[in-house]
Amino acid sequence: MKELWKVGELAKSTGLTVRTLHHYDQIGLLKPSNRTSSGYRLYCKNDIERLQQILSLRSLGFSLEQIKSCFNGTKLSPLEIIEMHLEQVRKEIKVQEKLRDQLERIARDLKIHRNITVEKFIKFIEVIKLAEKYPFTPEQMEKIKKQGELLGQEKIQEVQKEWPDLIAKVTAEMEKGTPPSDPKVQKIAKRWRELVNMFTGGDTGIESTLAKRYKEAPGYAEKFGMSQKLFDYVGQAMKALK
């Protein structure tokens, strides 16, 4: 196994630049433990371990001066630094997963609605920001995922096709002035409840988060073909369900 690395070899292996390694040496952050007879830097295993710690701390937002203080003051163990880095990576993964889910939803909408106006894109942005404000918990996201797996892609597509027809029916009743408690509206509300439960699995927490999104941003309801007035009307009908 190789025991010593020249600065160029270490730079190539780690993806860093020689200039960066020289800079770390000059400021006393990472001084190579050995040198050749002609003065060339040689890094050993301990130096590379320290380099890994430096890079982990950098990724956590530490400045070079703060990292020097860590090494000169109360030293962090390699395991502590790795665990700090791991926690940061886990948080970043969650953020990226949320972004992935949002982009997938937008992609589905773009497939359905070929011509998207600037106004529509603005509404998409509003929806994304709202999802950030009222996010689903990891447990809720897992439940939604499992519900999707239980339903299967064919059933999901079937439900997606049913929603526009259901929205049209309830809109017609609302525009006629039919009371939410009317048997005709109650029949629609019952089916509405069944479709919602397919998505949420009956989780009231998921429903509560969705309700907050609908209430705070008209664009969120419009994204699903509903006005805020219609959403409120459906809410009244759902409350009247027996």
N, C-alpha and C positions, 0 to 999 in steps of 0.2 A: 504493500500500500504506500502511496506517495506520502511523504512526511513534510516536505517543504514546497512552497509554491512561490514562484516569482510573481511580481506585481501584475505583469501582463497575463500570466496564466490564471491568476485569481480573478482578474477583471473579466476575462473571457468566460470562465466557468460560472460566475455569478451574475453576469449581465450588467455589471457596473462598469464605469469607465476608469481608466488608469488615473485620470485627473481627480476623480472622486476619492480614490484610495490615497493618492498623494495628499489631498486636502485633509483627510482624516488623520494622516500621519502628522502633518504640519500643525494642526490644532491640538495634538496630543490625545485624540480620541481613540485612534487605533494605530499604534506603533508596531511595526513588524518586530518579532522577537529576534530575528537573525538577519545578517547581511553577508553577502559574499565578500571575498577578499578585496574585490574591486568596488565595494560599497553598494551593490544592488540589494534591494529589499527582498527578504525571504520571510514568508508567512508560515507559521506552524498551525497545528490543529487548534490550539487554544486561541490563536488570533482569529481563526475562522469562526470559532464559537462566539467570540466577542463581536465579530462582524454581524453574525446572525442576530444577536441581541440588539445591536445598534439599529439594524433594519426593521426589526419587530417594533422597537420603540418609536422609530420614525413613522411607521405605518399607523401608530396610535396617536400621532399628532405631536409627539415630543420634539422640541427643537434640539439642535446639536448641543447647545449649552446646557439644556436640561438633562440630556443624556449623559454628558460629562459629569454633571452633579450627581446623577444616579450612581455612576461608577466610582466617583471620588468620595461620596458620602455613604449613606446606608445602601449597601449594594443589594440589588435584586438578584435572586438566584436564576439560573437559566430556566428552571421549571416555572417560576413565577412570571417571567417575561413571556414564555410560551403560552401560559394560561391566559395572560392579559391579551395577547395577540389573538388567541382562539376566540375569546369572548367578543372581541371587536369584529372578527371575521363572521361569527354567527349573526351578529346584529346586521352586518352588511348584507349577508345572504337573505335575511328576512326582508330587508328593504328591496333587494333585487327581485325576490319572489313576488312581492306586492306589485312592483313595476311590471313584471312579466304578466301577472294576472290582468292588470289594467290594459296592457297593450294587446293581450289576447282578446279581451272584450271589445276593444276598439277595432281590431282586425275583423272580428265577426260582424260588427256593425257596418264596416266598410264593404264587406262582401255582400251584405243585404242591400245597403244603400250605396249604389255605385257612385253617384254624384254627390260629394260632400262639400257644402259651402263653408266659407270662412266662419260664418256664424256657428255652424255645427261644430267645427273644430274648437271654437271658443267654449262651447257648451261641454265638449269632451274634457277640456282643461278644467272647467269648473267641477265636473264630476270627479276627476282625478284628485283635485284638492280636497273635495268633500270626503272622498274615501280615506284620505290621509288624516282628516280631522276626526272622522268616525270610523276607525278601522275595525275589522273583525279580529277577535283574539285568535291566537294560533289554534286553540281548541275548536273554535267556531269554524275556522278555515278547514280544519281537518274533518269536521262533521259535514260541511258543505261538500267537500271532496268525496267523502264516503257516500253521501246521498247520491251524488252524480254517478258513482260506480254502481250503486244498487239499481238505479234507474236504467242505466245503459244509454248509449248514444242514440239508439233508435227511439226510445221513449222520450228522451230530452228533446229531440227534434220534433216529435209529435206534440209535446207540450208547448214548445216555442211557436208552433203553427196555430195552436188553439188560442193563445193569448190575444192576438189582434181581434179575433171574432168575439171573445168574451168582453174585451174593452169596448168594442163597437156596440154590443148589446146593452151594457151598463150605461154607456154614453147616451144612447137613444132614450133610455128610461129617465135619466137625469134631465135631459132636455125637455122631456114631456112633463116634467114636474112630478114624476111618480115618487111617493115617499119611500125612503130607504127600507121601511118596515113592510112594504107591500110584498105579497107572496112572490110576484114575478121577480122583483129585485132580490128577494131572499134566496130564491133558487139560484140566481147568478152568483150571489155572495157565497153560497155554500160551495159552489164549484171553484170559485176564486180561492176560498180557504183551502180546498183540497190541493190546488196547484201550488199555493204558497208552502203548504206543509211538505210537498214533494221536494222543494228546494231547501227548506229549513230543518226538516225532520222534526217539526214541532218545537224547535228551540226558540223560546220567547226572547232570549237575548239577541239572537240574529234578527228577529222581527223588529225589535226595539231599535237596533242600529239602522236598519233599513228605513224605518219610520222617520228617524232623525234626519237621514239624508234626503228623503222626499220632502220633509217639512222645510228644511233650511235652504234648499236650492230647487227652484222651479225647473231648472235645466235637467235635474236628475229624473224627475217624473216624465218630462217631455222625451227624454232619451228612450223611455219605454212606451211612448205613445199616449201618455196621460198628462192632463193638466192638474194643477194643484187642487182645483175645484173638484175634479173627478176623483182624485185620491181621497179627499175629505169625504165625499159622498159614499165611496166604497167603504171607508172606515166606519161611517155611521151604520151602513148596512151590515157590516161584520159584527158590530157591537150588538145589533138587534137579533143576530142569529140565535136560535134556541137549540 
